[in-house]
């Protein structure tokens, strides 16, 4: 109950835009809202409008959060963020989850960034480009380098738009490598390469 309350509070307050829950849009299959008259289920990609704003209507409350588990053993996840001070809201963040085939080829990948759009942004073009590859450092760095062209962040008192574009690419590559290395380690294949920034 406490965990649900903490997650729900972050989702409903819109803190998902700048907190560790930057990846909720990427992971959560859907949330269920209830009112006195009806219940409806909505995907996370339609739940958030912008920071501190969700699509809940007056009289509705959040009653269920779905976090689907991926099947398989060679699954890894990664998360990276940059902030001004430890525990502050992230200026920019990235999260990745992936699954590897027996030969190490990426068979499924989800990657998202936060701090680069009004709501957490899943990067389908990067997912498509890297799925079916061995996720070697060079390929990951090259494809993630395109993220600067895929996001349109705003400047604010914390960071400029150009900075957020550059950092988003670096953090996404880092999160993907972390996920890859974790998945490889679960298979007993040792650690991957490239722990640093691209």
Secondary structure, 3 states (H helix, E strand, C coil): CHHHHHHHHHHHHCHHHCCHHHHHHHHEEEEEEECCCCEEEECHHHCEEECCEECCCCCCEEEEEEECCCCCCCEEEEEEEECCCCCCCCCEEEEEEEEECCCCCEEEEEEEEECCCCCCEECHHHHHHHCCCCCCHHHHHHHHCCHHHHCCCCCCCCCCHHHHHHHHHHHHHHHHHHHHHHHHHHCCCCCCCCCCCC
